[in-house]
Amino acid sequence: MQSLTCIAMATCIPAGSGTLQFRVTNCKGNSCRKTALASDAPIARFLQKDLSWSKAVSKVPQTHRCAFSAPPFQKNQKLFKVISSCKVDGPTRCFDFSVIGSGIAGLCYALEVAKYGSVAVITKAESHECNTNYAQGGISAVLCPSDSVESHMKDTIVAGAYLCDEESVRVVCTEGPERVRELIAMGASFDYGEDGNLHLMREGGHSHHRIVHAADMTGKEIERALLKAVINNPNIFVFEHHFAIDLLTCQDGSDINCLGVDTLNTKTLEVIRFLSKVTLLASGGAGHIYPKTTNPLVATGDGIAMAHRAQAVISNMEFVQFHPTALADEGLPIKLTKLREKAFLISEAVRGDGGILYNLDMERFMPFYDERAELAPRDVVARSIDDQLKKRGEKYVLLDISHKPKEEILSHFPNISSTCLLHGLDITRHPIPVVPAAHYMCGGVQAGLQGETNVKGLYVAGEVACTGLHGANRLASNSLLEALVFARRAVQPSVDCMKSSSLDMTASNLWPRPAMPLSLESNVTDKILPMTKESRTELQAIMWNYVGIVRSTMRLETAKQKIGNLEAKWEECLFQHGWKPTMAGPEICEMRNLFCCAKLVISSALSRHESRGLHYTVDFPHLEESKRLPTIIVPSSTVNSTWSSRQLHKQPMYQDGIKLCHNTIHINR
């Protein structure tokens, strides 16, 4: 098992396990981090330092064993495509920095590190297709004189069920306002009030109005401004429709180094290898492990799965946030002709602006569940709605904002009102049918205060990361803020790492290249792809039915067994039809990642024997102070591991019936 710098009083489980494995109380120097104690006391009292949360990350490496300086590049900005780049031993691209993901975290980071070197932004679809683009509510930041950093911190920690990392919370709440001002200076246009100041909304869990927004399309405006800046930057090269397959890692003594990523150009079906001195994962979450999600189709957990396969430490995967109010298509006057690819989000800001939740008999129910009523944190509201639906046997509840002035509704929520109107619903006159949907992963790749991971040269930011900010439940509109802050904090250590690194151009030959399934007959592909689609649908159904808003040990164990059997059946079918372990295809790689992330969620959920935040289990329905610890999944042996848990370039290869191993990159686990 890979040794870790520090694991302090954390629930640790080996990858693929669902049981408590061990606890370690050893901290080196000042590397341990603090969690906030459960208390209703003032901020100075409940931010105590008697419990520690290990980040299990190493210091930025001082030297790398590679030597390369990226040659000059040319880019046609109008086409937004790379037209020239360094090639080494076939389709290989060399950059100082590789950024996987084109949301707020990836683009902000790219714009900063581009001051020091060449940057490849690798994105799975079009550059704007990311979770950021669909964020409605806004960015939370202390920008009002009556608000305070301490108040924002307290709201964050209370919403996070006191599992938040104190230092992360302080850093984000303190540095957030300046990051928002930088966005404005870059050209992002937010709403202003009649007094000329930013119009600040209030959302569930917040004690003050602190949400900066652009109507109900904040993410789209931020993405627009960032992409414009990226297009005009001569050092940034955007590679659209490049599916990240696996990180390129190698062993250096006790360290694991990341030297880039293998990708699949889904337009040309060519495997493109990116070598880089530093890699940032900013690939978003894994909403599509569930059938109902507000996430775009690209959110299949690729970054989390790749990092797990590369032996990065994963944390808090049991905390999946279900947004309480996604549009319930069943309740619309004009029915959809086909199912949506993603659920349409009804922003938290609707409740923050006075929206009231009713059951179908128009009975208001939130005050019976929580004294904060509709302004309770998301986990509370989602469980309350779920309870109403199960008790009453109904498919959705109603969110009513029609008591507010029509002009105010239309100005604050133009996107929501126009979308509902397309389906015959006027939200200025009638309530909106809503239902919970998977929305955000509070867990992910464990990161330090500078976005560093336990893998040298690999940094993370955005939803793919677990910085400790969100704890057991994310406070509304803290996600974009976290992405901004940690993307910026990762810049300086990344630059230091890049400057001290050298990259041998022959490094591209260290790893066998993934292969495209060109040798397979079309009738074989016609069998594999529908079978994969069926497996995906079945996995999503298992997760929704057994690993949803309310859980139990028996149901989690059932999900673990069902998904294990489903994965084994899927792999067996693939290989029986001639698919090789080193082959790559977009649908197949997505399925691998979905299996990997689903198992991480289940293993983490099984190890938490209490109900905290987003993880509620009927077998352990109460908070347990002794269990107020993060769940950490550490790298473990690949013996008997499944295909989805191994990097493609680490698959055993065969020649004349003899099994071969690639010892040059083998990692002992």
VEXKE-311385 format. One record per residue (C-alpha): residue in three letters; x, y, z. Coordinates in steps of 0.2 Angstrom, whole numbers, padded with zeros to 4 digits, always signed. Example, Ala and Ser with C-alpha at 12.3 -4.5 7.8 and 13.67 -1.06 7.14 Angstrom:
residues 2
ALA+0062-0022+0039;SER+0068-0005+0036;
***
This chain:
residues 669
MET+0000+0000+0000;GLN+0006+0017-0005;SER+0013+0026+0011;LEU+0004+0043+0014;THR+0012+0059+0022;CYS-0001+0060+0036;ILE-0018+0053+0040;ALA-0025+0060+0056;MET-0040+0052+0065;ALA-0048+0048+0048;THR-0059+0034+0043;CYS-0048+0025+0030;ILE-0053+0011+0019;PRO-0043+0003+0005;ALA-0050+0006-0012;GLY-0064-0006-0016;SER-0068-0010+0002;GLY-0084-0006+0012;THR-0077-0008+0029;LEU-0067+0001+0041;GLN-0049-0003+0039;PHE-0038+0007+0051;ARG-0035+0024+0060;VAL-0019+0032+0061;THR-0015+0047+0073;ASN+0002+0051+0067;CYS+0005+0069+0060;LYS+0021+0076+0054;GLY+0025+0094+0058;ASN+0011+0106+0053;SER+0004+0095+0039;CYS-0012+0090+0048;ARG-0028+0100+0046;LYS-0042+0105+0057;THR-0060+0102+0057;ALA-0073+0112+0065;LEU-0082+0106+0081;ALA-0100+0104+0082;SER-0107+0118+0092;ASP-0119+0132+0091;ALA-0107+0144+0100;PRO-0100+0159+0092;ILE-0087+0157+0078;ALA-0072+0159+0090;ARG-0078+0144+0100;PHE-0084+0132+0087;LEU-0068+0134+0076;GLN-0058+0123+0088;LYS-0042+0114+0084;ASP-0043+0098+0094;LEU-0047+0086+0079;SER-0037+0085+0063;TRP-0040+0080+0046;SER-0026+0074+0036;LYS-0025+0080+0018;ALA-0013+0065+0014;VAL-0004+0075+0002;SER+0015+0078-0001;LYS+0025+0094-0003;VAL+0028+0100-0021;PRO+0043+0091-0028;GLN+0059+0101-0030;THR+0066+0091-0045;HIS+0059+0080-0059;ARG+0069+0069-0070;CYS+0063+0076-0087;ALA+0071+0090-0098;PHE+0061+0099-0110;SER+0056+0116-0115;ALA+0040+0118-0125;PRO+0044+0125-0142;PRO+0034+0140-0149;PHE+0017+0136-0155;GLN+0005+0145-0167;LYS-0014+0145-0165;ASN-0028+0151-0176;GLN-0038+0160-0163;LYS-0054+0162-0174;LEU-0055+0143-0177;PHE-0051+0141-0158;LYS-0040+0125-0163;VAL-0022+0121-0161;ILE-0015+0120-0179;SER+0003+0117-0174;SER+0012+0108-0159;CYS+0027+0098-0154;LYS+0025+0080-0160;VAL+0036+0066-0152;ASP+0035+0048-0158;GLY+0018+0050-0166;PRO+0003+0060-0160;THR+0011+0067-0144;ARG+0009+0085-0138;CYS+0021+0093-0126;PHE+0016+0107-0115;ASP+0022+0115-0098;PHE+0004+0114-0091;SER-0010+0102-0096;VAL-0027+0107-0089;ILE-0041+0094-0090;GLY-0058+0103-0090;SER-0064+0119-0097;GLY-0075+0125-0082;ILE-0072+0140-0071;ALA-0058+0131-0062;GLY-0048+0125-0077;LEU-0050+0141-0087;CYS-0045+0153-0072;TYR-0030+0142-0069;ALA-0025+0142-0087;LEU-0026+0160-0088;GLU-0014+0162-0074;VAL-0001+0149-0078;ALA-0001+0155-0096;LYS+0010+0169-0090;TYR+0024+0157-0087;GLY+0023+0144-0100;SER+0012+0135-0113;VAL-0005+0128-0108;ALA-0016+0114-0116;VAL-0034+0115-0111;ILE-0041+0098-0114;THR-0060+0097-0114;LYS-0072+0082-0117;ALA-0084+0091-0129;GLU-0086+0109-0134;SER-0076+0121-0122;HIS-0092+0128-0115;GLU-0100+0111-0111;CYS-0097+0110-0092;ASN-0105+0111-0075;THR-0100+0130-0074;ASN-0110+0134-0089;TYR-0126+0128-0081;ALA-0124+0136-0064;GLN-0139+0147-0061;GLY-0138+0154-0044;GLY-0121+0163-0042;ILE-0106+0165-0032;SER-0106+0168-0013;ALA-0094+0181-0007;VAL-0094+0194+0007;LEU-0096+0210-0002;CYS-0109+0219+0009;PRO-0103+0230+0024;SER-0116+0221+0035;ASP-0109+0204+0031;SER-0093+0196+0038;VAL-0080+0183+0034;GLU-0084+0175+0051;SER-0103+0174+0046;HIS-0099+0166+0030;MET-0088+0154+0038;LYS-0101+0149+0051;ASP-0115+0147+0038;THR-0103+0135+0028;ILE-0098+0125+0043;VAL-0116+0123+0049;ALA-0122+0118+0032;GLY-0107+0106+0031;ALA-0113+0097+0047;TYR-0097+0102+0055;LEU-0086+0091+0045;CYS-0078+0106+0035;ASP-0060+0109+0036;GLU-0057+0125+0046;GLU-0042+0131+0036;SER-0051+0128+0019;VAL-0066+0137+0025;ARG-0056+0152+0031;VAL-0046+0153+0015;VAL-0061+0152+0004;CYS-0071+0165+0013;THR-0057+0177+0015;GLU-0050+0176-0002;GLY-0066+0174-0011;PRO-0071+0193-0013;GLU-0055+0197-0021;ARG-0057+0183-0034;VAL-0075+0189-0038;ARG-0068+0207-0041;GLU-0055+0199-0053;LEU-0069+0191-0063;ILE-0078+0208-0064;ALA-0062+0216-0070;MET-0060+0202-0083;GLY-0077+0207-0090;ALA-0090+0196-0081;SER-0106+0206-0080;PHE-0116+0203-0065;ASP-0133+0211-0059;TYR-0132+0228-0050;GLY-0146+0236-0039;GLU-0153+0254-0041;ASP-0140+0260-0029;GLY-0126+0255-0041;ASN-0119+0241-0030;LEU-0119+0223-0034;HIS-0137+0215-0032;LEU-0134+0202-0019;MET-0146+0187-0017;ARG-0149+0176-0002;GLU-0150+0157-0003;GLY-0154+0143+0008;GLY-0142+0141+0022;HIS-0135+0159+0021;SER-0138+0171+0035;HIS-0135+0186+0023;HIS-0137+0192+0006;ARG-0121+0188-0002;ILE-0124+0179-0019;VAL-0117+0188-0034;HIS-0127+0183-0049;ALA-0131+0187-0067;ALA-0150+0185-0067;ASP-0152+0165-0066;MET-0138+0162-0079;THR-0123+0166-0069;GLY-0112+0151-0074;LYS-0115+0155-0093;GLU-0109+0173-0090;ILE-0094+0168-0081;GLU-0090+0155-0094;ARG-0092+0168-0108;ALA-0080+0180-0100;LEU-0067+0166-0096;LEU-0068+0159-0114;LYS-0066+0176-0122;ALA-0050+0179-0112;VAL-0043+0161-0116;ILE-0046+0164-0135;ASN-0036+0180-0134;ASN-0021+0172-0125;PRO-0007+0166-0136;ASN+0000+0154-0124;ILE-0016+0144-0121;PHE-0022+0130-0134;VAL-0039+0122-0132;PHE-0042+0104-0138;GLU-0060+0101-0139;HIS-0068+0084-0141;HIS-0053+0076-0132;PHE-0059+0063-0120;ALA-0046+0060-0106;ILE-0043+0041-0104;ASP-0029+0040-0091;LEU-0016+0050-0082;LEU+0002+0045-0086;THR+0011+0041-0070;CYS+0027+0033-0066;GLN+0036+0028-0050;ASP+0051+0037-0043;GLY+0056+0029-0027;SER+0042+0031-0015;ASP+0034+0045-0026;ILE+0022+0043-0040;ASN+0024+0057-0053;CYS+0011+0062-0066;LEU+0018+0067-0083;GLY+0003+0070-0093;VAL-0013+0061-0100;ASP-0018+0050-0114;THR-0034+0057-0123;LEU-0045+0051-0137;ASN-0050+0063-0151;THR-0068+0058-0152;LYS-0069+0067-0169;THR-0054+0058-0178;LEU-0054+0043-0166;GLU-0035+0046-0164;VAL-0026+0043-0147;ILE-0017+0059-0143;ARG-0004+0059-0129;PHE-0001+0075-0119;LEU+0016+0076-0110;SER+0017+0090-0097;LYS+0027+0095-0082;VAL+0011+0099-0072;THR-0007+0093-0074;LEU-0022+0101-0067;LEU-0038+0090-0065;ALA-0053+0101-0066;SER-0065+0089-0075;GLY-0080+0091-0064;GLY-0091+0079-0055;ALA-0100+0062-0057;GLY-0119+0066-0058;HIS-0122+0053-0071;ILE-0120+0039-0059;TYR-0138+0043-0056;PRO-0152+0043-0069;LYS-0159+0060-0063;THR-0145+0074-0062;THR-0144+0092-0066;ASN-0126+0089-0073;PRO-0122+0089-0092;LEU-0119+0073-0101;VAL-0100+0075-0099;ALA-0101+0073-0080;THR-0097+0055-0079;GLY-0083+0056-0065;ASP-0069+0054-0077;GLY-0057+0064-0067;ILE-0060+0056-0050;ALA-0059+0039-0058;MET-0043+0043-0067;ALA-0035+0050-0051;HIS-0040+0034-0042;ARG-0032+0023-0055;ALA-0017+0034-0053;GLN-0016+0031-0034;ALA-0022+0048-0029;VAL-0031+0048-0012;ILE-0050+0050-0013;SER-0060+0057+0001;ASN-0079+0059+0007;MET-0087+0051-0008;GLU-0102+0047+0002;PHE-0108+0065+0002;VAL-0118+0066-0015;GLN-0128+0082-0015;PHE-0146+0080-0022;HIS-0153+0097-0027;PRO-0170+0099-0019;THR-0178+0107-0034;ALA-0175+0101-0051;LEU-0190+0103-0063;ALA-0202+0088-0063;ASP-0207+0086-0081;GLU-0221+0075-0075;GLY-0230+0090-0068;LEU-0228+0101-0084;PRO-0244+0106-0094;ILE-0236+0102-0110;LYS-0227+0085-0109;LEU-0209+0082-0116;THR-0208+0072-0132;LYS-0192+0064-0126;LEU-0183+0063-0110;ARG-0170+0077-0106;GLU-0152+0072-0106;LYS-0150+0082-0089;ALA-0163+0088-0077;PHE-0167+0107-0078;LEU-0162+0116-0062;ILE-0174+0127-0052;SER-0161+0138-0044;GLU-0159+0139-0025;ALA-0162+0158-0027;VAL-0180+0155-0030;ARG-0182+0149-0012;GLY-0170+0162-0006;ASP-0181+0175-0015;GLY-0197+0169-0006;GLY-0202+0153-0015;ILE-0213+0142-0004;LEU-0214+0123-0005;TYR-0231+0114-0005;ASN-0237+0096-0008;LEU-0250+0093-0021;ASP-0264+0098-0009;MET-0256+0115-0007;GLU-0250+0111+0011;ARG-0234+0120+0016;PHE-0223+0107+0024;MET-0205+0113+0027;PRO-0209+0122+0043;PHE-0213+0104+0050;TYR-0196+0098+0046;ASP-0185+0113+0050;GLU-0187+0130+0059;ARG-0178+0138+0044;ALA-0191+0131+0033;GLU-0187+0134+0014;LEU-0171+0142+0019;ALA-0164+0126+0027;PRO-0148+0119+0019;ARG-0150+0108+0003;ASP-0148+0091+0012;VAL-0163+0095+0024;VAL-0174+0101+0010;ALA-0170+0087-0001;ARG-0174+0074+0013;SER-0190+0083+0017;ILE-0196+0083+0000;ASP-0191+0064-0002;ASP-0201+0060+0014;GLN-0216+0069+0007;LEU-0216+0060-0009;LYS-0214+0043-0001;LYS-0228+0046+0012;ARG-0240+0053+0000;GLY-0235+0042-0015;GLU-0233+0057-0026;LYS-0220+0061-0040;TYR-0216+0079-0036;VAL-0220+0094-0025;LEU-0223+0112-0029;LEU-0212+0127-0028;ASP-0222+0143-0028;ILE-0215+0161-0031;SER-0231+0168-0040;HIS-0235+0179-0024;LYS-0220+0190-0029;PRO-0222+0204-0041;LYS-0222+0198-0059;GLU-0209+0210-0065;GLU-0197+0205-0051;ILE-0199+0186-0055;LEU-0196+0189-0074;SER-0180+0200-0070;HIS-0173+0188-0057;PHE-0177+0172-0066;PRO-0178+0175-0085;ASN-0171+0158-0089;ILE-0182+0148-0077;SER-0198+0157-0082;SER-0195+0156-0101;THR-0190+0137-0100;CYS-0206+0134-0090;LEU-0217+0144-0102;LEU-0211+0133-0116;HIS-0220+0119-0108;GLY-0236+0129-0104;LEU-0231+0135-0086;ASP-0232+0153-0081;ILE-0222+0154-0065;THR-0229+0171-0062;ARG-0246+0163-0060;HIS-0243+0145-0055;PRO-0232+0134-0044;ILE-0217+0125-0052;PRO-0217+0106-0051;VAL-0200+0101-0043;VAL-0191+0085-0038;PRO-0174+0081-0031;ALA-0160+0077-0043;ALA-0141+0072-0041;HIS-0132+0089-0042;TYR-0114+0089-0034;MET-0101+0078-0027;CYS-0094+0085-0011;GLY-0081+0072-0011;GLY-0067+0069-0024;VAL-0048+0069-0025;GLN-0041+0075-0009;ALA-0032+0091-0010;GLY-0021+0102+0001;LEU-0023+0121+0002;GLN-0014+0124-0014;GLY-0023+0111-0024;GLU-0009+0098-0022;THR-0012+0079-0021;ASN-0002+0065-0016;VAL+0003+0062-0034;LYS+0018+0073-0039;GLY+0014+0085-0052;LEU-0005+0083-0051;TYR-0016+0097-0045;VAL-0035+0097-0043;ALA-0048+0111-0042;GLY-0067+0112-0044;GLU-0079+0099-0041;VAL-0067+0085-0045;ALA-0057+0090-0029;CYS-0061+0087-0011;THR-0053+0102-0002;GLY-0063+0100+0014;LEU-0073+0116+0011;HIS-0090+0108+0009;GLY-0089+0095+0023;ALA-0104+0084+0023;ASN-0115+0096+0013;ARG-0111+0110+0001;LEU-0118+0127+0006;ALA-0127+0135-0009;SER-0116+0145-0022;ASN-0100+0140-0013;SER-0095+0129-0027;LEU-0090+0142-0040;LEU-0081+0152-0026;GLU-0071+0136-0021;ALA-0066+0134-0039;LEU-0060+0152-0041;VAL-0050+0152-0025;PHE-0041+0135-0027;ALA-0038+0137-0045;ARG-0028+0153-0040;ARG-0020+0145-0025;ALA-0013+0131-0036;VAL-0004+0143-0048;GLN+0012+0147-0038;PRO+0016+0129-0033;SER+0012+0123-0051;VAL+0024+0136-0058;ASP+0037+0131-0045;CYS+0035+0113-0050;MET+0036+0117-0069;LYS+0052+0128-0067;SER+0061+0114-0057;SER+0055+0100-0069;SER+0063+0093-0084;LEU+0054+0082-0096;ASP+0064+0070-0107;MET+0055+0069-0124;THR+0058+0051-0125;ALA+0046+0049-0110;SER+0032+0046-0122;ASN+0039+0029-0125;LEU+0037+0024-0107;TRP+0019+0019-0108;PRO+0011+0008-0121;ARG-0003+0018-0131;PRO-0021+0014-0129;ALA-0028+0006-0145;MET-0044+0010-0155;PRO-0055-0005-0158;LEU-0053-0003-0177;SER-0050-0022-0179;LEU-0067-0026-0172;GLU-0080-0030-0185;SER-0095-0018-0186;ASN-0107-0031-0180;VAL-0097-0033-0164;THR-0097-0015-0161;ASP-0116-0015-0164;LYS-0117-0028-0150;ILE-0105-0020-0138;LEU-0112-0002-0138;PRO-0131-0006-0135;MET-0125-0018-0121;THR-0114-0004-0113;LYS-0129+0008-0114;GLU-0140-0005-0105;SER-0127-0007-0092;ARG-0126+0011-0089;THR-0145+0013-0087;GLU-0145-0002-0075;LEU-0130+0005-0064;GLN-0140+0022-0063;ALA-0156+0013-0058;ILE-0146+0004-0044;MET-0138+0020-0038;TRP-0155+0029-0037;ASN-0164+0015-0029;TYR-0151+0009-0016;VAL-0139+0024-0014;GLY-0150+0039-0015;ILE-0156+0052-0002;VAL-0160+0040+0011;ARG-0149+0024+0014;SER-0148+0008+0024;THR-0134-0004+0026;MET-0144-0018+0018;ARG-0148-0008+0003;LEU-0129-0002+0001;GLU-0123-0020+0003;THR-0136-0025-0011;ALA-0130-0011-0022;LYS-0112-0016-0019;GLN-0116-0034-0025;LYS-0128-0029-0039;ILE-0115-0017-0046;GLY-0101-0029-0044;ASN-0111-0042-0054;LEU-0116-0030-0067;GLU-0098-0024-0070;ALA-0091-0042-0071;LYS-0105-0047-0083;TRP-0101-0031-0094;GLU-0082-0034-0094;GLU-0085-0053-0098;CYS-0096-0048-0113;LEU-0084-0035-0119;PHE-0069-0047-0119;GLN-0079-0061-0126;HIS-0083-0050-0141;GLY-0065-0047-0144;TRP-0062-0031-0135;LYS-0045-0030-0128;PRO-0040-0023-0111;THR-0029-0009-0119;MET-0043-0003-0131;ALA-0051+0014-0128;GLY-0068+0020-0134;PRO-0078+0035-0127;GLU-0093+0025-0122;ILE-0083+0011-0115;CYS-0071+0023-0105;GLU-0086+0032-0098;MET-0093+0016-0092;ARG-0077+0011-0084;ASN-0077+0028-0075;LEU-0095+0027-0069;PHE-0092+0010-0062;CYS-0077+0016-0053;CYS-0086+0031-0045;ALA-0101+0022-0040;LYS-0091+0009-0031;LEU-0081+0023-0022;VAL-0098+0031-0017;ILE-0104+0014-0010;SER-0088+0010-0001;SER-0087+0027+0007;ALA-0106+0026+0012;LEU-0104+0009+0020;SER-0089+0015+0031;ARG-0099+0029+0039;HIS-0109+0023+0053;GLU-0119+0039+0057;SER-0130+0051+0048;ARG-0121+0067+0044;GLY-0126+0080+0031;LEU-0130+0072+0014;HIS-0127+0054+0020;TYR-0142+0049+0029;THR-0145+0030+0034;VAL-0159+0023+0044;ASP-0147+0011+0053;PHE-0137+0025+0061;PRO-0149+0040+0061;HIS-0140+0051+0072;LEU-0124+0062+0072;GLU-0110+0054+0082;GLU-0096+0066+0088;SER-0084+0052+0088;LYS-0087+0049+0070;ARG-0085+0067+0064;LEU-0070+0062+0053;PRO-0067+0062+0034;THR-0068+0046+0024;ILE-0052+0043+0015;ILE-0049+0030+0002;VAL-0031+0025+0000;PRO-0023+0016-0014;SER-0023-0002-0012;SER-0017-0018-0021;THR-0023-0021-0039;VAL-0024-0040-0035;ASN-0042-0046-0041;SER-0046-0028-0045;THR-0058-0025-0060;TRP-0054-0017-0077;SER-0061-0001-0072;SER-0049+0001-0057;ARG-0033-0001-0068;GLN-0025+0011-0080;LEU-0026+0005-0098;HIS-0007+0006-0100;LYS-0005-0005-0084;GLN-0016-0019-0092;PRO-0006-0036-0093;MET-0001-0039-0111;TYR+0001-0056-0120;GLN+0013-0061-0133;ASP+0013-0079-0140;GLY+0002-0084-0125;ILE+0015-0077-0112;LYS+0010-0063-0100;LEU+0021-0048-0101;CYS+0023-0034-0088;HIS+0029-0016-0091;ASN+0041-0015-0077;THR+0047+0002-0082;ILE+0031+0010-0075;HIS+0025-0003-0063;ILE+0019+0003-0047;ASN+0019-0008-0031;ARG+0002-0005-0022;
***
